[in-house]
Amino acid sequence: MVTIGIDPGTTGALAFLDDEGKLLAVHDMPTLTYTVGKSNRTRISPGLLASLLYSQLMFTDCTACIEQVAAMPKQGVSSVFTFGQAYGVALGVLAGCQIPILSMQPRKWRALAGLKAGNSKDDARQRVIEMFPDWSDTFKRKKDHNRADAVLIAIAGYKSGEVAYT
């Protein structure tokens, strides 16, 4: 069984673990950018996300663990809406692909992945590099923390033993 970890959002990522907890693949969230007036907007592409999932999981039994998102203090209304929309698109695509879904709050997946409350984004990156040194190039930049989060979310889903819903 493959476990997919998803850090939702337009700068998020997906990670795939095999049934022994080995890292198989890491992908940035597939997005499209379009113009509204004079500004560019980036959103998750449902079609590209579905294609990515099918290409990685053809004929494979799997489950997905996705970070359960919520509004945070001092976050703008527009960014909260965009983040929630990205979460909803990811859930919809997973459901459309008939992949069982486990939604997990950040506090829970971070604890299951071995991170303490208050750890920085860089701590997640360092943890993943320690766990998967052969993949260190994938996580070498500071902005790769979303990739690291996706891996740790997959690990939490793998370790949790909870039943995912469809």
N, C-alpha and C positions, 0 to 999 in steps of 0.2 A: 504494500500500500504506500503510495506517495502522499506526503503531507506538504501542502502548499501554505506558505506564510505570506500574508499580504499586509503591507503597510499602505493603506489607502491614501489617496490624494494625488494630485497631478505630479508631484515630485516623489511619489512613493515607489515601491518596488515589489517584486514577487520573488520568492525563493522556493525551491523544490528540494525536499529531502526524501531519500528512499526509506524502505521499511527498516533499515538498520541505523537511521539517523545520519547517513552520509549525504553531503551536499551535492546535488546533481546539477543545479543551474540557478542563476540569479539574473533577473531582468529588471530594468527600469520600467516603471509603469508606462504602457503605450499611450501616447497622447497625440492630439491634433491641436494646431494653433490656427485660429481664425480671427478675422478683423471685424470689430464692431465699432463703427464710427472711425475714430483715429487711433484706437487702441487695439492691441492684440490680446486675445484670451486663449489660454491653454486649458483644455479639458481632457479627461480620460476618453479614449476612443473605445466604445463598447465593441465594435467590430474587430479592431486590432487586438483587444484584450481576449475576446473569444478565440480568435485565430491563434494567439500565443498559447492559450490553455490547450486547445486541441492539438497543436503541434508538439507540445511537451508531454501530453497525457494520452495520446491515441491508444485506445484499448487498455488503459491502465486504471486500476482501482485507486481512488484517491479521496482525500478529504481536505478542506481548506480551513485554515484558522486566520481570521481577519481581525485587525485591531478595531474594537468598538469605539467609535469617535463620539466626542461631545464638545460642546462649546467651551472655550476657556476664557477666563477673565481678560478683559482688555482686548479681546479679539473683535475685529470689525464685523458688522453684519454681513457684508458681502463675502468676506473670507469664510465665515462660518457657513454660509449658504453653499459656497463652492466646495468646501470640505465635505459637508453633508451630502451634496450631490455626488461627489466622487465615491463616497462610501456606498450610496444607493446604487450607483452604476455598477460597482464591483459586485455587490450582492445580487443584483439582477442578472449579470452575466454568469456568475457562478450558478445561480438557480437555473438559468436557461441551459447551461451545460450539464445540468443534473449532478453537480458536485455538492456533496454534503458540506454544510457551513457551520463552523464554530466561531462565534463572535466573542472576543475576549477583551476585557478592559486592560488598559496599559499597566496598571498596577499588578494585575494578575500575571500577564505574560512576562513582564519584567522579572517578577519573583521566580517564576518557573524556569526562566532562562538564566537565572543566577545573577541578576543585577539587583542592586539595592536601591531603595527609594532615594532620590536625589542624585543618582549617577547622571553624568552628562551624556550627551549624544556621542561624544568621542569615546566614552567608556564602552558603549555598545560596539563600536567599530573595533576597539582593541580586543574585546571579548571574542568576537567572531574571528579575528585574525589569529588569536591564540588557539581557538578550537579547530580552525581550518587553515593552517599555515600555507597550504598549497594554493589557496585562493586569495592570498594577501594582496595581490595586485588589484583585485576587484574592489577592495575596500581601502585603498591607499590614500584617497583624497578625503578631506574633511566632509565634503558634500556627499560622500558615500554612506553617511550614517543611515539613510533611508534603506539602503540595501542591507546594511547590518541589522536594522530593525526587522526587516522582512525575514531574515534568517532566524533571528531570535524568536519571532512570532511563530515560525514554523516549528522551532524546537519546543516551544511552549505547547503548541497543539499536539505535537508528537508525544510529549511527556504527560499531558494532562489526563489522558484516558477518558475524557468526557465524550459523550455521544454528540455528534454533529447533527444538525437538522437540515432538511432539504426544503 
